[in-house]
Amino acid sequence: MGELRADESFEREDSLEREDSPETEEPLHRSLWRSHSALAEACLNSRFVRGIGAGTLDPAVFKKYVAQDAFFLRAFFAAYALAAARTAERIEVARRLHVLMQGVLDELELHASYAGKLGIDLDDVIPNDAARGYTDFLARTAWSADAGVIVAAMAPCMRLYAWLGQELLRGRQLSPGHQLASDQQLSPGHRQSGGRLPEGGAVDGGTENGCANAGLHEATNPYQEWIDTYASPGFEELAATLEALLDDLVPLGPVGSPPMADEAYGEAMRHELAFFRAFDE
């Protein structure tokens, strides 16, 4: 099976639209993902993601990740809520945002259950620099920007995790020494320095469902359910829903991606990379 590049990782009705109308412009969500695909590749090649894919990540590191991700999710929910408040007069948009908000609430319940098994007190999480930087960025955007820019800041998280799950499921990882996004692509605050929690995913070497990438079996990759969750059609649908909302809220301008949306999207992608790198062993 051939590799799927970051800029080719998700195809839905967009390709059909281009076939029907050759002059149709590339949707905003595709343009933004393509522009920042090098950062997605760098996330795929991070030690944390490579460890998830190979099943070799230290369980103690995964435990830290779960705690930090729970902290992040609360800010992610708040950003959804503020976007919904900004679009209260557009009932259909508000309805879609509330569906996405319910998904975050469901994840927070999973965090609570999962944290109990791992001995994590979610009310006593001290955010690391990467998590704090990411949530501060979301808060600033949610309080100062319009709904379209807020969604532009949130879409990378969903798309990136869906793409990572799909790439790991098909067994694709870059070589350990290869890095496509250099530190020059990160702001100074990122260089020193979220995320979704899977439904399950033992970290003690237990058995998981399905087959791991590159020939690993359920008995050898304790993180297989993490991969399966984010590679699932259901998670892809959530990512696509948010991207469709982005396209609706931020129409393309005459010269391509609106600057504020592109800036917010790129900043979120840099925070995602910083978040993963914070767990480098």
N, C-alpha and C positions, 0 to 999 in steps of 0.2 A: 504493500500500500504506500503511495507517495506521500511525502510530507505536505502539510497544509501550512502555508505561511501566515503570518499575523494579519496581513492585509487581505487574505482570502478566506478567513476562518469562519465567516458566517454569511450564508446566502439564503435569502428568503424571497419575498415578493419583489425585492428591488431589481433582481436580474430580469424578472418577467416584465417589469415596468420599462426597463431600458429596451427590451426587445420590441415592445409595442410602440414605443416612442423613442427613436434613436437620439433625439435631441434633448431628452430628459436629463437634467443635471444629476450628478451623483448625490444621494441623500446626505444630509449634514452628518448623521452619525457615522456613515462610512468614511466620509472625508476626514473627520476628526480622528477616527481610529487609524486610518492609513497614515496620517501625518505624524502620529505618535507611536507607530508600530515598533520602533527600535526600543522604546521603553518597555513594551510588552515582552519583547524578546529577552530583554535584560531580566525581567521578573521571572520568566521561564527558566533562565539560567542561574538564578540566585541559588545559594546553597540550601536555603529553606525549601524551595520548590523542588530542587533536585533531590533533596532528602525525602520529601513526600513521595515523589515518583518512584524512587528506588526502594522505599520502605526502610531507609537507614537513618532517618531523622531521630535524634535523641528524644525520648519521651519527655524529658524535663524541658526541652526546648518547645515542644508542642504544647505543653501545659502553660508555659509563659505566653505563647501565641493565643491560646484560648482566652486567657485573662485579658490581654490587650485588645483582642477582637471584640470582647463583650463591652469594653469601655467605648470602643469605636462605634459599635452598633447603636448605642444610645444617642450619639450625636447624629448618626445617619437618620435615625427616626425623626429627630427634631428638625432636621433639614427638610424632610418630606412634609412635616406638619406645616412649616412656614411656607413652603411652596404651595401647599393646598390652600392656605389662608390667602395667598396672593391671587389665587385663581377661583375664589369663591363664586364669582359671577359666571364662571364657565363650568356649568354643572358636569358635563362629560369629562372635562379635564380633572376636576376635583374628584370625581368618582374613580378615575383610573389611579390617581395618587393615593386615594384611600385603600384601594386594593393592594398597592405596593406597600403601604404602611402596615397593613395587616400581616404581610409577609415578614416584615421586620419584627413585629410583635411575636409572631410564631417562632422566629429564630431566637429571640430573647428568652422565650420559655425553654427552648432547647438548650440554650446556654446554661440556664439555671439547673436543668436536669443533669447536663453533662458536667457542669462544675461540681455538683455534689459528688459525682463518681471520682472526680480528680482531686477533690479536697480543696477547691478554690472558693474563696469568699468574694463573690462578685461585688459586694458593697465596700470592699476594702482594697480595690485594685488601684495601684499607683501607676499612672500611665508613664511609659517610657517617652523619650524625646520624640520618636517617630509618631507614636499614637497621639501625643499631645499636639504635635505640629499639624497632623492631618485633621484632627477634630477642631482645632482653632481655625484652620482654613475653612472648613465646612460652616462653622458658626459665623465667621465674618461674611462669607458669601450669602448664607441664608438670611442674614439680617440686613444686608446692604444691596443685594442684587434682585433683579426681577426673577420670576419663576423659571423662565427659560435658561438663564445662566445658572440658577441653582441646580436644575436638572443636568446641565452640562457638566457641573462639578461632581454629580453623583453617578452619571452613566458609566464612567470608566471602571468603577468598582465592580459593577454587575457584569459588564462585558468582559473585563479582564479575567474574572474568576470562571466565567463560562468557557472562555477560550483556553485557560490553563487546564481546566478539567478535561476538555476535549483533546488537547495536545498530549497530556499525560496518558490518557486512556489509549491513544493510538501509539504510544511509546516514543514520542518525540521529546528529546532533550538535547540541548547543545552540549558540546564538549566542556568538561570542567574548567578549562582554561580560557574559554571564549567568552567575551563580554561585548555586546553590541552597543550598549549605552555607556558612555564614559562618564566620569565624575564631572566633566565639564557641562553635562546636560542637567546636573543637579545644582540647585541653589546651595549656597554655603551651609544653610541650616539643615539641608537634607544629607549632606555628606557624612555627618556624624550620626546621624540617626540610623482596608481594610477589609473589609474582609467579610467572609461568610463562614458560618459554622456548619459542618455537615451533620446530617441526621445520623448520629452514631459515630463510629470511627474509634476503635479501641486504640490505646497508645501503650498497651502492655504486651504487645506481641500476639494478641488474640486473633481469632479467625474472623475474617470479613467476607462480604459477598463479592462474587465475581473474580476476574483474573486481573492481576496487576500488569502494568506495562512491561514491555521487554521480557515477557515470559515469566514474570513473577506470579505466583499463585496466591490464593487467598490466605494460605497458612504462613506466607513469608512477607507479606506487606500489610502491616497493621493500619496503614492509612488508605487502604483501597476504597473504603467507603467515602472518604474525603474526595477522592478522584471521581468516583461514581456519581456522587451528589452534584458536583459542579459540571460534570459531563452530561448530565441527564437532560432530556427534552424539556422537563418542567422548569429547570433553571434557565435553560436557553430561552424559554418563553418569557420568563420574568425580565431577562436582559433585553429581549426584543421589545417588550412592552414599554420599558423605560426609554429605549432608543426611539420608538415611534412617537412617544410623547415629546422627546427632544426635537424631533423633526417638525412636529406641529407647533411647538412654542417658539422656535427660533428659525424663521424662514431664511433660506440662503440669500445672501446679498449678491450684487452684480459682480463682485470679485471673489466669491467663494465664502468660506467660513467667516461668520461675524467675529471680529477680534475678541470681544469679551467672552464669547462662548469658547473660542479656541484657547484663550488664556486659561480659563477655568478648567477645561478638559485636560490641558497639558499639565497644569499644576497638580491636579488630582492624580494623574499618572505618575508624576514624580514622587508624590507622597506614597503611592502604592509601592513603588520600588524601594523607597526608604523604609517603609513598614516591613517588607520582607528582609531587607538587609540588616535590620535591627536584630534579627534572630540568627545571623551568621555565627556559626560555631567557631 
